[in-house]
Amino acid sequence: MNTSHPNENLTALIWKLAIGSTLSWELAKLLGSHHPYLAPLSVILCLQSTMNQTITLSVKRLIGTVIGIFLTVLIAKKLSVNGWNLGLLILIGGLSTKYLKSDKVTIHQVALTILFVFVFEQQTQHYAIDRMRDTMIGLAVGIIIQIVWFQFILTLKKRVS
């Protein structure tokens, strides 16, 4: 049971989001990203209340991103960017993901990745690579922040006890 004040949890979340976004953006830039905003996007989407929730959502986001990029890069070069082709790619990606017995969160991630890679890869040739690298950076930073935060809280609780 969580006995802390709800605003304390919100304050911790805000700090984790701000620190994680800063670190992941700068790390993505350092590693050559042309789209460093993708790394904090992963931090923001995946940081949850518990370590298990963060890891579970991160794994689903990573799987969805990999499937979405793979299908889009494999198929989309032959397609023009329009709503019909986008719908076709999302249908193929969603059905493929369902066939792999993934859940709704992963299917949503596949659809989002297909949308962004389909549109942006034709404008800049770096988007798919940046999406994959920056997603992994953001997920890693988010998980590390959760580990550090939970260790910090455990240390404080031990000192108080």
C-alpha positions in Angstrom: 0.0 0.0 0.0 1.3 3.4 -0.9 1.0 5.8 2.0 2.9 8.8 0.4 1.0 11.9 -0.6 -0.3 11.7 -4.3 1.5 15.0 -5.2 4.8 13.5 -4.0 4.4 10.8 -6.6 3.6 13.3 -9.2 6.6 15.4 -8.3 8.9 12.3 -8.5 7.4 11.5 -11.9 7.9 15.1 -13.2 11.6 15.0 -12.0 12.2 11.6 -13.6 10.6 12.7 -16.9 12.6 15.9 -17.0 15.9 14.2 -16.1 15.3 11.3 -18.4 14.3 13.5 -21.3 17.4 15.7 -20.9 19.8 12.7 -20.7 18.2 10.7 -23.5 18.1 13.7 -25.9 21.8 14.6 -25.3 22.9 11.0 -25.5 21.0 10.5 -28.8 22.6 13.7 -30.2 26.0 12.4 -29.0 25.4 9.2 -30.8 24.6 10.9 -34.1 20.8 11.2 -34.1 19.2 13.6 -36.6 15.9 13.2 -34.6 17.0 13.3 -30.9 13.4 14.0 -29.8 12.6 10.3 -30.3 14.7 9.3 -27.3 12.8 11.4 -24.8 9.6 10.3 -26.4 10.4 6.8 -25.2 11.3 8.0 -21.7 8.0 9.9 -21.5 5.9 7.0 -22.8 7.5 4.3 -20.8 8.2 5.7 -17.3 5.5 4.2 -15.1 4.8 3.9 -11.4 6.7 0.6 -10.8 9.9 -0.9 -12.2 7.9 -3.9 -13.6 5.4 -1.6 -15.4 8.3 0.4 -16.9 10.1 -2.7 -18.1 6.9 -4.3 -19.5 5.9 -1.2 -21.4 9.5 -0.7 -22.6 9.7 -4.2 -24.0 6.4 -3.8 -25.8 7.5 -0.5 -27.2 10.8 -2.0 -28.4 9.0 -5.0 -30.0 6.5 -2.7 -31.7 9.2 -0.4 -33.0 11.2 -3.3 -34.4 8.2 -4.8 -36.2 7.0 -1.4 -37.4 10.4 -0.4 -38.8 11.0 -3.8 -40.4 7.7 -3.9 -42.2 7.8 -0.3 -43.3 11.4 -0.4 -44.6 10.7 -3.7 -46.3 7.5 -2.7 -48.0 7.2 1.1 -48.1 10.0 1.9 -50.6 7.6 0.7 -53.3 4.7 2.8 -52.1 3.8 6.4 -52.4 2.8 8.3 -49.2 -0.9 8.4 -48.9 -3.7 7.4 -46.7 -4.5 4.1 -48.6 -1.0 2.9 -48.4 -0.7 3.9 -44.8 -3.8 2.0 -44.0 -2.5 -1.0 -45.9 0.8 -1.0 -44.0 -1.0 -0.6 -40.6 -3.3 -3.5 -41.5 -0.3 -5.7 -42.4 1.6 -4.6 -39.4 -1.3 -5.1 -37.0 -2.2 -8.5 -38.3 1.4 -9.6 -38.2 1.7 -8.4 -34.6 -1.6 -10.2 -33.7 -0.3 -13.4 -35.3 2.8 -13.1 -33.1 0.3 -13.1 -30.1 1.3 -9.6 -29.0 -1.1 -7.4 -27.1 -2.9 -4.1 -27.8 -0.1 -1.9 -26.5 2.4 -3.6 -29.0 -0.1 -3.3 -31.9 -0.5 0.5 -31.1 3.3 0.8 -31.1 3.6 -0.9 -34.5 0.9 1.4 -35.9 2.7 4.5 -34.6 6.1 3.4 -35.8 4.7 2.6 -39.3 3.0 6.0 -39.5 6.2 7.9 -38.6 8.7 5.8 -40.5 6.5 5.7 -43.6 6.1 9.5 -43.7 9.5 10.6 -42.4 11.9 8.0 -44.0 11.0 9.4 -47.4 11.8 12.9 -46.3 15.1 12.0 -44.5 17.0 8.8 -45.0 18.0 8.7 -41.3 14.6 8.4 -39.7 14.3 4.6 -39.4 17.8 4.2 -38.0 17.3 7.2 -35.6 13.9 5.8 -34.5 15.4 2.4 -33.6 18.6 3.8 -31.9 16.7 6.6 -30.1 14.0 4.3 -28.9 16.6 2.0 -27.3 18.4 5.0 -25.8 15.1 6.4 -24.3 14.1 3.0 -23.0 17.5 2.3 -21.4 17.6 5.8 -19.8 14.0 5.4 -18.5 14.8 2.0 -16.9 18.1 3.3 -15.4 16.3 6.3 -13.9 13.7 3.9 -12.4 16.5 1.7 -10.9 18.4 4.7 -9.5 15.1 6.2 -8.1 14.0 2.9 -6.4 17.5 2.4 -5.0 17.4 6.0 -3.6 14.0 5.4 -2.1 15.1 2.1 -0.5 18.2 3.8 0.9 16.0 6.6 2.4 13.6 4.1 3.9 16.5 2.1 5.5 17.9 5.3 7.1 14.4 6.3 8.4 13.8 2.8 9.9 
